[in-house]
């Protein structure tokens, strides 16, 4: 097609397509991987290293792996790859701990209901959100009755049978759900003009941030009973959840305080100009902006808290890491630490990666930037 410059009228001729090889997958590869001689060499070397890693990894993970064996020697006779038999044999314990087999439907039901209860809280645009929020408020009581096996000493499954991934989810989700509102209150308290409220908030935050979590867990497991009336039976799991909630709330309070301080002063002056009270300003202006700014820090704190649940193994609670250590203590599976710890790492990675992706989605949804 020959371009006639003299007779050309803007808008009367369609745009020509881009040259071949400049768009699409081919264009991306040329521009990002082979744009120069040095980039081409690095790309080829990287692809070769990836080939070696994937080839060796697939061989160990899948091709030569063993999933059905009664002990480590049997695994080694069948194949030289990963001995996933240790995971297969103890998979139920990794998920449910020592929860009674006949009652595990309670855990499955509670988890499914958790997804339903969390939906209106995580996705504001979901249909029937108003009605679902009612269920979200009732869910903690429903989950307690289901997991504990009833009320008024009917069945009542002991918490020392809790373990594995279910224990991690119980501690993590409960601590996260409770620490966020407490952290908000502490952040507001630290910014308060009331001297006593500010002093108490600062003391709580600085103490919790200045003491290692493992120390607080030891206090919860041993020393706390000394401060309670004689004969008081304070469940260990509840004590752990309380301590982890307090610990996380202190960090969340500082994250949210940073978000509050990032709000321009003009926002407060505008609120005063239209006659808003302190709580109206906090509810409609300060807190929504501070929470939006603080989303990355809040989620980062939640991920750290979720991973810190592995510390409960030190005080006798068997999360997936504790179950894995117990499996390795068995002479039949001794020496399979690589497979065991990789499986535990995958469990935590899936949960933490999901939280991270939700954080990115929420940031984009709440973004008000106009670029």
N, C-alpha and C positions, 0 to 999 in steps of 0.2 A: 504494500500500500504506500503510495507516494503522497507526501504531505504537501499540499498546495497552500503556501503561506499567504498569497495574495487574496485568494477567495475564502480563506478560513473565517468562520463566524463562531465566536465562543458559544459553547453549549449545543452546537449542531452536530458535532461528531463525538462518538463514544470514546472514552479513554482506552488506550491500548493496554493489553495485559502486560504485567511485569515480565522481564526477560526470564527465560527458563533457568532454573537452578538458583534463583535468588529468593524464593519464598518456599514455604512448606518445610518439610523435614530436610530435604536436600539443602535448602538455603540456610536453615539453622545449623546443620552440621558444618557447612563450609564457613559460616561466619563465626562459630563458637569453637570448633574443634580443629579446623584446618585453615585458619585464617592467615597463618604464617608458617615458616619452616620450623621455628622453635615450638609453636603450638602443635604442629603435626607430629613432631618427634615425641613430645610429652603425651599426646593422645595415644600414639601407638604403644609407648611403654606402659601407660596406665591400663590400656586394654589387655596387654600381655600379662601384667600382674593380676588383674581381675580374673583372667582366664585361669591362672595357676591357683588362685585362692578359691574360686568357685569349683574348679575340678577337684581339688583336695577336700574342700568342705562337703561337697555332695557325696564324695566317696565315703567320708567318715560319718556324715549325718544320716545318709539315706542308703546308699548302695550296699555298704558293708555293715550297716547297723543291724542290731539284734533286738527284737521287741518281745520275744517269747523265750524265756529261760528261767530256771529256778534259782540260779546263783551266778556269781561272777565267773567261776571256772567254766560253767556251761556256756556262758556268753562267748568267752574267748575261744572255745572249741568250734562254735558255729561261725563266728566272723570276727574280724579285727577292728570293726568300726565301733561306733557308739553303742553302749549297752543300755538301751532304753527300757530294758526289762525291769530295772529297778523302779522306774517311773510307773510302768504299767501295773506292776504288782502292788504298788502303794498309791495308785492314783486316787482312790477314794479317800485315803488319809490326807493327801495333798489338798483335796477340795473340802472335805467335811471334817477333818480331824478324827475324833473318836465319837462323833455324834451317832446315836443309835441308828442302825441301818433301816429299821422299819419306820423311823420318823423323819428320814431325810427329805421326804416330800415337803416337809414344813420349810426347809431351807430353800428348796427350789421355788416354792410358791412365794416366799418372802422376797426372793430376788426378782421374780417377775413383777410382783406388785411394786417393788422399789423403782423399776423402770417406769411404771405407770405414774407413780407418785412424783417422780423427778421430772417428768415431761413438762408439766405446766410451769415449773420453776426454771427450767433451762431454756424452754422455747416459748417466749411470751405470745407468739402469734398462733399457737396451736388452737384448734377448734375446741369449743366447750371448756375453755380454760377455767371459767368461773366455777363450774361444777367439779372439775378435776382438782382445783385447789382445796376444796372441802375434803376430798379423799387424801390429799397430801398432808393435811393437818391431822387426819385420823390415822395415817399410816404408821407413825411410831408406836402407837398403842396396839395396832393390829399385828405389826411385826414382833413386838414383844410377846404377845400371847402365842403367836405361831411358833417362834423360835424357842421360847421357854417351855412350850408344851401345855400351856393353860394358866389358870389363876387359882388361887385358894388351895394351893398344894395338890391340884389334880394333875398327875403325871409329873410336871415340873422337872424338866431336864436340867441337870447341874451344869454350870458354866465351865467346870473343869474338864468337861468333855468337848468343849468347843476347841477348834483348831483348824489348821490349814487356811485355805483362801477365805473361807467363810469368816474366820476370826479376823483376818486382815480387813475384810470389807466392813464388818461390824464396827471395829475400832476406827478405821479410817473414815467411813461415811458419817458415823455419829460425831466424831471429833470435828470433822470439817463442817458439818451442819451446825454444830453448837458454837464453834469458835468464831465464825463469821459475825453473827450478831453481837457476841461478846466483844470481839475486836473493834467493831464499830462504836460501841458504847465507850470502850477504853480510849479510843482515838478522840471522841468528842469530849470525854472527861479530861484528857490531857490538854485540850484546847480551851477548857472551861475557865471562866473568870471566877468561879467559886473556888477559893483557896483549898478548902478541905477536899472537894471532889478532885481537883487537880493533883493534890498531894497524894491521895490514895491511888489514883490512876498511875502516876509516875512511879510510885513505890512498887506497885504490882508489876508494871511492865519491865522495869529495870531488874527486879528480882528474878522474874521468869526468864528474861533474856541473859542474865548473868550466871545462871546455874545450868549445867549440862542436863539434858533430858534424862539420861541414864540415872543421874542422881535423884531426880524427881520420881522416877519409876521405883527406885529402891525405897524412897520414902513412902510411896504409895503401898508398896508390898510388905514393908516391915514396920516402919516407925509410926505410921498413921494410926494403927490400932492402939498405941500407947496413949493417944490423946482422946480416945473415945471412952465412954462409960464401960465398966466391966461387963462382959457378956454380950457386947454389941458385935454382931456379925455383919461386917461391911464387905460385900462381895469384891474380890480382887479385880475382876474385869471392870466393874464400875469405877473402882479407884483409878485404874489405869486410864480409862476414858476421860475421867475428870482431869487428871494431870496432863494428859496430852492435849485436851481442849484448852486448858489454861496456858500451856506452853505455846501452842499455835496462836492463840488469841493475842498474846503479847506481840508477836511478830506482825500479825495482820494489823494490829493497832498502829504500828509505826508505818506500815505501808500506806494505810489509809490517811494517816496524818500527813504524809508526804503529798498525797493527792489533794488534800484540803489546802495545804500551803501553796500548791501550784495554781489555785484558782485566783484570777486577777482580783485586785482589791475593788475594782469597779463593780463587781458582782454584788458585793456586800453593800456598797453605797447605793446601788440601784434598789436593793431589797429594802434598805432603810427608807429610801425616798418614797416608796409606795406603801410604807407602813406595815411591812410583814413582821411578825413576831420572830423570836429566835428559832422556835421549832418549825415555823412555816418556812423560814429561810433555809434551815437545815434539810427539811424534807423535800422542798421543791427546787432548791438552787444548789446548795453546797454539796449535799451527799450524793445526788445523782452524778454530778460532774466529777467528784472525787473518786467515786467507785469506778467510773468509766476510765479515768486516768490510771487507776490502780489495778486494773484487770491483770496485766502481766505479773505484777508483784504478788497479787493475791493467789493466782493460780500456781505460781512458783512456790509459794509457802505451802499450799495444799499438796503439791507433789512431794515436797520435802517431808511433810507430815506423814503422807501415805507410806513413803519408803521407811520412815523412822519407826513404823509399826513393827519392823523386824527386831527392834530392841527388846520387845516383850519376851523374847526367848530367854533372856538373861534372868528374868524373874519367874520362869517356869511355865509360861504360856507358849504353846506350840503353834506358831504361824507356819506358813510354807517352809521358811528357812529352818524352823525348829523340827518340822517333820522330816526335812531332808537330812539334818544332822542325826536324827534318831535312826533313819534308814542306813546312814553310813556307819553308825555304831554297830549295826548287825554284821556279824562276821561273814555272812553270805554275800553281802554287798560292799564290803570294805574295799576302798580304793576307787570307787566310782564317783568321786567328788565332782569331776568335770561335768558329767551328765546331769547330776543332781542340781548343781548350782546354776547350770545353764537353763534348766527347766524353771527354777525359781525366778531367774532373771527374766525369762519370757513372760511369766505371770505378771510381774511388776511392770515390765515394759509396756504390755498391752494396756494396762490401766492408766499409766502415766502418759503414754502417747495419746490416748483418747482425751484426757484432760487438756493436754497441750493443743490438740486440734480444735477442741471446743473453744478454748481461749482465743485462738486466732479467728474462728468464725464469729465469736461474740464481738471482738474488736472491730471487725469489718462491718458488722451489722450496726453497731452503735457509733461508727465513725461519722462525724459531721463535717469533715474536711471537704472542700470543693477544689479539686485540682484541675 
